[in-house]
Amino acid sequence: MIDFKKLERALVEPASLALTCHVNPDADAIGSETALRRALVAIGKEVRIVNFNETPDNLRFLDPDDAVERYDPERHDDYLKNVDLLVCVDCNQLNRLAKMEPVARARSKPIICVDHHQDPEYQAFADVFVQDDYAAVGHIVYDLIVGADWTPMDRALAEPLYAAIMTDTGSFRYERTTPTVHRVAAALLEAGVDPERVNEEIHNRSALARVKLLGETIASLELRGDGGLATARISRETLAKCGASETDTGGFVNVPLTVNGVAISLLFMELREGFKVNLRSKGAIPIHELAREYGGGGHRNAAGIRIFDRRMEELREEIIRRGIDYLEKGNPDEKS
């Protein structure tokens, strides 16, 4: 269980704080960062947000103050080494910071983790505030801000938290969508959130390049394991052809799960250095365990792998075969 009083002290005691999150940030990461920054600024803290990737176009509305800075070694390395406290939000492994990782590990001052994923890298942090039964980090930040009573829950604060919770629950469809989650969502709506606006911004605002890339990704789709595992791939050539970037791929891995009979989806993406795999599963298939075999991690049904020193085609078939192994084990809940 998260000790919220301890977390509150950890955030209030330092004069200056930097917030960051995992590569390719989603709405939970951006929404949690911007809401936490707004609350801390309200009590007089000096807070900056530095992320490795730029904010995806459809999430820019969560940062109306334009507070998120894209990492630049010349601008940020000294700052990140010397700021009083570095807070990793929605990120419990320092390797998820990509090229910011060496800077974080070189710090002599504290780093803390605020997250809801399994298997945090405890030795990397001075304190770990992780509870993996939370549906979203946005829910953790909500509980923190309300409990600390730092500032009223107005629309500007509530909107990014609502977006965080809405997206990480799959629009309130996933297993962790509890009565408490709905009560939190109701409180955020009462604070002025317009759910139609949030949904429109996140789901219905795509650049043409992203739509083209989605088409190419779907065209690459293959079914394996008697149709139970779907796999797709995105090459650097495809990215260039579409004029798209890595941040345009958010949500693509979920599309194959809409195909009848598919219980596991693997999306492979070639990067300038190595490749990554997004993994999704249905039911009790523990896809995070497959991710862990290759140095990744995440939730039971949503995980990721990032490999720097191998080419995608060297390991793709091996990872697919392991995915089929997990598929063949089936859903443990259905066999109990």
Beta strands, then each sheet from edge to edge (+ up, - down):
strand 1: 16-21
strand 2: 46-51
strand 3: 68-70
strand 4: 85-89
strand 5: 111-115
strand 6: 127-130
strand 7: 222-224
strand 8: 229-234
strand 9: 264-270
strand 10: 275-281
strand 11: 297-298
strand 12: 302-307
sheet 1: 3+ 2+ 1+ 4+ 5+ 6+
sheet 2: 7+ 8- 9- 10+ 12- 11+
end
